Amino acid sequence: MKKQLTKTIPKLYGLYLNVYALFLPQQAAKKAFLIFSKVRKGRVLPHQKDYLDAAKDKQLKVAGNTIQTYRWQGSKETVVLAHGWESNAWRWHKLIDKLQALDFNVIAFDAPAHGYSTGTHMNVPEYAQTLQAVLTTYGPKHVVGHSVGGMTALYNEYLNPSPTLQKMVTVGSPSEYHEIITHFKELLSFNNRVSRALRSYILNRFGFTEKDFSSPRFVRTNTKKGLLFHDRLDTITPYHSSEQVHAAWQGSTFITTEGLGHSMHQDEVNDQIVAFLAS
């Protein structure tokens, strides 16, 4: 019953928007984007609280949100960790332990509407603003991003080439915004009228079309050293995403796994991230 409701509710949203767009297409597009960017999970859970509370650092004001940062103090280079959609800084705890063992100075943070940070919605441009504020505050030499966190890191580096960053790592990251939007459209069964209005809304709000937003395009001018991980069987973000980014990024190395899933918390991944940052 629960599985059936999970499939039915998005279709009801889509039906509502398809009808609404007959009369007010731009308002329908705005509502569609609000549904798309609504964060429904990722707040701090009881078993995560003690770990994160002990490491709380600054609260940054970014685009009307209060962003919670965390620090695990070390004497070596600073590493910033950017989590994915509907997650929070705790997702890095296994990697943080390994980085601490080598005395890296580790910074993590909760994206808008995630963890302890305020807000209810998030999109990649807003996430990029947040990441840029964190980079400006802490001046790291390395950044690691999981899923949309990796996509955001590459986009932000394209917009704001960092004078301090030396190495960038992405783990299971999407590359094409239009693929994410297409999946959303299919999930809700939008008609062409809503799709056209949503395309116009994105262009007017952010200054790019969904097809303009492409990580392979962003990394062509990226001069940092890169390490990309992607599982061949990832069911959340397609494997070809990292393949295409690697092909366009001259300074990158691509590591393929099979059977590790999308989250990729495993030691074999974390050990290679640490080795890359320490080299």
Secondary structure as UniProt FT lines:
FT   HELIX           2..20
FT   TURN            21..23
FT   HELIX           25..37
FT   HELIX           46..53
FT   TURN            54..55
FT   STRAND          56..62
FT   TURN            63..64
FT   STRAND          65..72
FT   STRAND          78..82
FT   TURN            85..86
FT   HELIX           89..92
FT   HELIX           93..101
FT   TURN            102..103
FT   STRAND          105..109
FT   TURN            112..113
FT   TURN            115..116
FT   HELIX           124..138
FT   STRAND          142..146
FT   HELIX           148..159
FT   STRAND          167..171
FT   HELIX           177..188
FT   HELIX           192..206
FT   TURN            210..212
FT   HELIX           215..218
FT   HELIX           219..221
FT   STRAND          225..231
FT   TURN            232..233
FT   HELIX           240..248
FT   TURN            250..251
FT   STRAND          252..257
FT   TURN            261..263
FT   HELIX           267..278
//
